Amino acid sequence: MKFSALAIGARFRFQGGEYTKTSPLMAEPHPSGERRLMPRSAEVDPLHTTATRTGDLTAIPSEIPREQLDRVMQQLAGELSELIARSGLNAAQSSELARDLQRAFARARQALQLPS
């Protein structure tokens, strides 16, 4: 399948690595790493077959209500806090990671124009 046919957010394999499509021309490797510019014509192997083609948008809502998005962001923040607590990191490391995540959430909420 061509990279251009994947939906944003779809996972795929390319040249022996696993990636997630993050924009029409960019992909992020797994588990993590530097984003990569992908040719639209690159042949990739989708890792999940549902809703991977851009023509199949039935699984992606065109709009998400602000209240629902806010609620999901709050739930995700709570779940991440629980994961940090169970991570086995020492107190200083846990605090630093929690602060970094709070800043990232604040930036995301600001980008989505959600209340802080």
HUFEN-V529152 format. One record per residue. N is the residue number from 0. RES is the residue in three letters. PHI is phi in whole degrees, 0 to 359 (999 if undefined). NEAR is the number of other ideal C-beta (glycine too) atoms within 12 Angstrom. Layout:
((N,RES,PHI,NEAR) (N,RES,PHI,NEAR))
This chain:
((0,MET,999,24) (1,LYS,283,21) (2,PHE,305,35) (3,SER,296,25) (4,ALA,276,24) (5,LEU,282,38) (6,ALA,281,29) (7,ILE,299,26) (8,GLY,99,23) (9,ALA,286,35) (10,ARG,266,28) (11,PHE,205,36) (12,ARG,250,24) (13,PHE,212,28) (14,GLN,48,17) (15,GLY,82,9) (16,GLY,247,22) (17,GLU,255,24) (18,TYR,222,35) (19,THR,238,32) (20,LYS,286,39) (21,THR,253,24) (22,SER,199,21) (23,PRO,302,18) (24,LEU,232,18) (25,MET,237,21) (26,ALA,218,34) (27,GLU,247,25) (28,PRO,285,23) (29,HIS,248,18) (30,PRO,284,10) (31,SER,197,11) (32,GLY,159,13) (33,GLU,279,12) (34,ARG,300,16) (35,ARG,231,25) (36,LEU,284,17) (37,MET,245,30) (38,PRO,294,17) (39,ARG,300,20) (40,SER,271,12) (41,ALA,299,24) (42,GLU,277,18) (43,VAL,234,30) (44,ASP,249,23) (45,PRO,298,27) (46,LEU,267,21) (47,HIS,233,21) (48,THR,271,16) (49,THR,275,15) (50,ALA,54,21) (51,THR,264,29) (52,ARG,275,24) (53,THR,296,22) (54,GLY,286,13) (55,ASP,257,17) (56,LEU,260,14) (57,THR,295,12) (58,ALA,275,17) (59,ILE,246,18) (60,PRO,291,11) (61,SER,286,8) (62,GLU,217,8) (63,ILE,242,15) (64,PRO,302,12) (65,ARG,305,15) (66,GLU,296,12) (67,GLN,293,15) (68,LEU,298,21) (69,ASP,299,21) (70,ARG,297,15) (71,VAL,294,20) (72,MET,297,29) (73,GLN,295,20) (74,GLN,297,15) (75,LEU,298,19) (76,ALA,300,25) (77,GLY,296,17) (78,GLU,295,16) (79,LEU,295,23) (80,SER,298,21) (81,GLU,296,15) (82,LEU,296,17) (83,ILE,297,24) (84,ALA,299,17) (85,ARG,268,11) (86,SER,288,18) (87,GLY,85,11) (88,LEU,289,15) (89,ASN,288,11) (90,ALA,302,13) (91,ALA,295,10) (92,GLN,294,15) (93,SER,299,21) (94,SER,296,17) (95,GLU,296,16) (96,LEU,296,22) (97,ALA,299,24) (98,ARG,297,16) (99,ASP,299,16) (100,LEU,293,25) (101,GLN,298,19) (102,ARG,295,16) (103,ALA,296,18) (104,PHE,295,27) (105,ALA,298,18) (106,ARG,296,15) (107,ALA,296,22) (108,ARG,297,22) (109,GLN,295,14) (110,ALA,297,12) (111,LEU,272,18) (112,GLN,57,12) (113,LEU,259,23) (114,PRO,297,13) (115,SER,289,16))
